[in-house]
Amino acid sequence: MAATYLPTLKQLQYLIALKDQGHFGRAADSVFVTQSTLSAGIRELETLIGVTLVERTRRVVRFTPLGDGIVAKARRVVREAEELGDMVRAAGRPLTGEMRMSVIPTIAPFLLPRVLPRLRADYPDLKLFLREEPSAVACESLQNGRADCVLLALPYGCGDVTSEPLFDDRLFLAFPEGELPEGVTPISPADIDETRLLLLEDGHCLKDHALAACNRPELRAEATMMGTSLHTIVQMVENRLGVTMLPELALNAGILDHTHIAARPLAGDHPIRTIALAWRRASPRERDFRLLAGILSTFKSD
């Protein structure tokens, strides 16, 4: 029987990294090898299977159609191989080894600074690698195996996942001090001037949560979608360029400290978003994720 030569996991990891980064140098950095090692590994893979997967020029890295197909299959192979290690870890002590978590930008800077010291102290053998990504990208990372779990805000369609709600995060209207009458609380969505409403640009689910909470379809057409982060929008409100909506999580973290901005809760049927931890269904590390969710759920306002 002729010998069968199979690609190695390293070769597949190098190919995936090149696809994700689109650049040999950045791909090598992402998997902690030299550029020459990564390039040689991919050439060995091409020689092994007898086809070209990547067209190389000085400026462009372009995958062939077959290369794209093999990358998609490689993601599944590598993810399943990694889950072998997950099964072993799941049988041992909880929250040990490597874990990759994607976190959306309207949660990461407000929750993680309080959570991480506790995790380091209580679970010193956990190596938590964090990636800040918008919801759509984070969910794609989860499905493709680049992330093991995602910290996001619901409602949001993240595919075939299991999610554990952590806590509700109420929405507030933030406005320059003195712009609205004193004593009016909560703020009715009908009282918001749509021509002065500033929201995050497309790609941030907080924008959709805010608009859904108001239940005013015209706001989507009239509001200014220009903020790249909540901190940027706060600076615009501070300069009296408009009003915005902020989650309670950001307020508790002090985003309005040392500003001349007031915030009042938003009225309505659903003036909240729900912070949740999500992971792939049937993951062997479900026990770890549920334990992590329990820890995260204690950090709403402390």
C-alpha positions in Angstrom: 0.0 0.0 0.0 1.4 3.4 -1.0 2.2 5.8 1.9 -0.4 8.6 2.4 1.0 12.0 3.2 -1.3 14.2 5.1 -1.1 18.0 5.8 0.1 18.8 9.3 -1.9 21.0 11.7 0.9 23.5 11.6 0.6 23.8 7.8 -3.1 24.3 8.0 -2.8 26.9 10.8 -0.3 28.8 8.7 -2.6 28.8 5.7 -5.6 30.0 7.9 -3.4 32.8 9.3 -2.4 33.9 5.8 -6.0 34.0 4.7 -7.1 36.0 7.8 -4.2 38.5 7.6 -3.7 38.8 3.9 0.0 39.4 4.5 2.9 37.0 5.1 4.5 39.2 7.8 1.3 39.8 9.8 0.3 36.1 9.4 3.6 35.0 10.8 3.3 37.3 13.7 -0.2 36.0 14.5 1.1 32.4 14.9 4.4 33.4 16.5 6.8 32.2 13.8 9.1 33.9 11.4 7.9 34.9 7.9 10.3 32.4 6.3 9.0 29.6 8.5 5.3 30.4 7.6 6.1 30.7 3.9 8.1 27.5 3.8 5.2 25.6 5.6 2.7 26.8 3.1 5.0 25.8 0.2 5.4 22.4 1.7 1.7 22.0 1.9 1.3 23.0 -1.8 4.0 20.5 -2.8 2.4 17.8 -0.7 -1.0 18.1 -2.5 0.4 19.2 -5.8 -1.5 22.4 -6.4 -1.0 26.1 -6.0 -3.2 27.5 -3.1 -1.8 31.1 -3.0 -0.7 33.4 -5.8 2.2 35.5 -4.6 3.2 38.9 -5.9 5.2 41.7 -4.3 2.1 43.5 -3.2 -0.8 41.1 -3.2 -1.6 37.7 -1.6 -4.4 36.1 -3.6 -5.9 32.7 -2.8 -7.0 30.5 -5.7 -10.6 29.1 -5.6 -9.2 25.8 -4.5 -7.2 27.6 -1.8 -10.3 29.2 -0.5 -12.0 25.9 -0.3 -9.1 24.2 1.5 -9.0 27.1 4.0 -12.7 26.6 4.9 -12.0 22.9 5.4 -8.8 23.6 7.4 -10.7 25.8 9.8 -13.0 22.9 10.7 -10.1 20.4 11.0 -8.0 22.7 13.3 -11.1 23.6 15.4 -11.8 19.9 15.9 -8.2 19.2 16.8 -8.2 22.0 19.3 -11.4 20.6 20.8 -9.5 17.4 21.6 -7.4 19.5 24.0 -10.6 21.2 25.3 -12.0 17.7 26.2 -8.9 17.0 28.3 -9.0 20.3 30.0 -12.7 20.0 30.7 -12.0 16.7 32.5 -9.5 18.4 34.8 -9.6 21.7 36.7 -12.0 24.4 35.6 -10.9 27.5 33.7 -7.3 26.4 32.9 -5.3 26.6 29.6 -6.0 28.9 26.7 -9.3 30.6 26.0 -10.0 33.0 23.2 -12.8 35.5 23.8 -14.2 38.1 21.4 -15.8 41.1 23.1 -17.9 43.8 21.4 -16.5 47.4 21.7 -19.5 48.7 23.7 -18.8 46.2 26.5 -15.0 45.6 26.5 -13.7 48.9 27.9 -16.4 49.1 30.6 -16.5 45.5 31.9 -13.1 43.9 31.3 -11.0 46.2 33.5 -13.0 45.0 36.5 -13.3 41.4 35.5 -9.7 40.6 34.5 -8.0 41.2 37.9 -10.5 38.8 39.5 -9.9 36.1 36.9 -6.2 36.4 37.2 -6.4 36.1 41.0 -8.9 33.2 41.1 -7.8 31.3 38.0 -4.1 31.9 37.5 -3.8 29.0 35.0 -6.3 30.5 32.6 -4.7 32.2 29.7 -7.5 34.5 28.3 -6.7 36.0 24.9 -9.1 38.9 24.1 -10.1 40.3 20.7 -12.4 43.4 20.5 -14.7 43.0 17.5 -18.1 44.3 16.3 -20.9 41.7 16.8 -21.0 40.4 13.3 -17.2 39.8 13.2 -17.2 38.3 16.7 -19.9 35.8 15.8 -18.0 34.9 12.6 -14.9 34.4 14.7 -16.8 32.1 16.9 -18.2 30.0 14.0 -14.8 29.8 12.3 -13.0 28.8 15.4 -11.0 32.0 15.9 -12.8 32.5 19.1 -14.0 30.1 21.8 -16.7 32.3 23.2 -18.1 35.8 22.6 -19.2 38.5 25.1 -22.0 40.4 23.3 -25.4 42.1 23.7 -28.7 40.5 22.9 -30.9 40.5 21.0 -28.5 39.6 18.2 -28.5 36.6 15.8 -25.1 34.9 16.3 -25.9 31.6 14.6 -26.0 28.1 16.1 -24.7 29.0 19.6 -25.6 28.5 23.2 -25.9 31.8 25.1 -26.0 32.5 28.8 -27.6 35.9 29.7 -25.6 37.7 32.3 -27.5 40.8 33.2 -29.8 43.5 31.7 -28.1 46.8 30.7 -30.5 49.7 30.7 -30.3 52.5 28.1 -30.0 56.1 29.0 -30.4 59.3 27.1 -27.2 61.5 27.5 -27.5 65.2 26.7 -25.6 68.5 27.5 -26.5 69.8 30.9 -29.4 72.2 30.8 -30.7 71.0 27.5 -33.8 69.2 28.9 -36.1 70.3 31.7 -35.2 69.3 35.3 -37.2 66.5 36.9 -38.3 64.8 33.7 -37.4 61.1 34.1 -37.5 58.6 32.5 -37.2 60.3 29.1 -39.9 59.3 26.6 -38.6 58.4 23.1 -41.2 60.8 21.7 -39.3 63.7 23.3 -36.1 62.9 21.5 -35.2 65.4 18.8 -34.3 63.1 15.9 -32.2 65.8 14.2 -29.8 65.9 17.2 -29.5 62.2 17.8 -26.0 60.9 17.5 -25.5 57.1 17.2 -22.7 54.6 16.5 -22.0 53.9 12.9 -23.3 50.8 11.2 -21.8 47.5 12.5 -22.4 48.3 16.1 -25.4 46.5 17.6 -25.9 49.2 20.2 -27.3 51.4 17.4 -29.9 48.8 16.6 -30.8 48.2 20.3 -31.2 52.0 20.8 -33.4 52.4 17.8 -35.5 49.4 18.7 -35.9 50.7 22.2 -37.3 54.0 20.8 -39.7 52.3 18.4 -39.7 55.3 16.2 -38.9 54.2 12.6 -38.1 57.8 11.5 -35.1 57.9 13.8 -33.2 55.5 11.6 -33.5 58.0 8.7 -32.8 61.2 10.7 -30.2 60.2 13.3 -26.6 60.9 12.5 -24.6 57.6 12.4 -21.0 58.8 12.8 -19.6 57.7 16.1 -16.8 55.1 15.9 -16.9 54.5 19.7 -18.9 55.6 22.7 -16.1 57.8 23.9 -16.1 59.6 20.6 -19.8 60.2 20.8 -19.5 61.5 24.4 -17.0 64.1 23.2 -19.5 65.2 20.5 -22.3 65.6 23.1 -19.9 67.4 25.4 -19.4 69.9 22.6 -23.2 70.3 22.4 -23.4 68.7 18.9 -26.3 66.6 19.9 -27.6 63.9 22.2 -27.0 60.1 22.3 -28.0 56.9 24.1 -25.6 55.2 26.5 -25.8 51.8 28.2 -25.8 51.7 32.0 -22.7 49.7 31.9 -20.7 52.6 30.4 -22.3 55.0 32.9 -21.3 52.8 35.9 -17.7 52.7 34.5 -17.5 56.5 34.6 -17.8 57.4 30.9 -19.4 60.8 31.8 -17.0 61.6 34.6 -15.5 65.2 34.3 -18.0 66.1 31.6 -21.0 68.5 31.5 -23.4 65.8 30.3 -26.5 64.6 32.1 -28.0 61.1 31.6 -31.6 59.9 32.4 -33.1 56.5 31.8 -35.0 55.9 28.6 -38.7 55.0 28.9 -40.3 52.4 26.6 -41.3 48.8 26.3 -37.8 47.5 26.0 -35.2 50.2 26.9 -32.5 47.6 27.6 -30.0 45.3 26.0 -29.0 41.9 27.6 -25.3 41.2 28.1 -24.6 37.5 27.4 -21.8 35.0 26.9 -22.1 32.8 23.8 -20.3 29.7 22.7 -20.6 27.0 20.0 -23.3 24.3 20.7 -21.9 21.0 22.1 -18.6 22.6 22.9 -16.6 20.3 25.3 -15.8 23.4 27.4 -19.4 24.2 28.2 -18.8 23.8 31.9 -16.0 26.4 31.7 -18.2 28.8 29.8 -21.0 28.5 32.3 -18.6 29.0 35.2 -17.2 32.1 33.4 -20.7 33.4 32.8 -21.5 33.1 36.5 -18.4 35.2 37.3 -19.2 37.8 34.7 -22.8 38.1 35.9 -21.6 39.5 39.2 -20.0 42.6 37.7 -22.9 44.7 36.5 -22.5 47.6 38.9 -19.8 46.7 41.5 
